[in-house]
Amino acid sequence: MFEIEELTQNGWRQELLVDDSRNAFWIARKKCDQKCHPYRVSDPNKKTICILTAGDARTIEIDKELVS
């Protein structure tokens, strides 16, 4: 499942779990555009994260060994 989260004043808050990556991206894009808050979509293993803002989307590959 692909996780959709909204960035709030208290950090990232989970909103939805979606089966399909493309569907998750477009749901997050729509929510981001409506609420004007950053959203992110992460893959089931948290290795790829797409961060969406009002005017942009960035995909990041996470190397857990470097982050840990």
N, C-alpha and C positions, 0 to 999 in steps of 0.2 A: 504494500500500500504506500502511496505517496502522501506525505503529510503536508498540509497547508497550514501556515501559521501567520498570525498578524503581530507586528511589533507594536506593543503598548508601552505605557509609561513604566510598567512593571516587568518588561522583558517580552520574550516571544510567548504567544498564547496560541495553543492548538485550536484550529477551527474545524478542519475536516480531514478525513482520510479518503483518498480516491484511488481506484484501481489503475487508471491509465495516466501516464505521465503528461500527455498532451492535454487531456481533459483537466488535470490538476493545474497545469500552467494557465490555461484560459480562465478557469474559475478564479484563480489567484489574481490574474490580470484584471478581471472585471471587478473584483472586490477592492483591489488597490485603487483603481480609477474612481470607484464610487466613494470610498471612504477617505481617499488621499492619505493613506497610511502605507508604509512599507509592508510587503508580504514576502514570504519565502516558501519555496516548495523543496522538499528533500526526498531523496529516494529511500527505499526501505532500509538500506544499510548505512544511511547518512554519509555516503561517500561523495555525492553530488548534491549541491545546493544551488538553487536558482533564486536570486534576490530580485524582487520587483519593486520599483519605485514609480512615482508618477510619470517620469519620462524615460525610464530605462529598465533593462533587465540584464542581469549578469549571472553567468553560470560559473560556479567554482567547484573544482575537484579538490576534495579534502584528503590530505595525507595524514591519517590518524597518528602515525608514528611521530610526525613533526609537531602535531598539535598537543599530544599527550604530555 
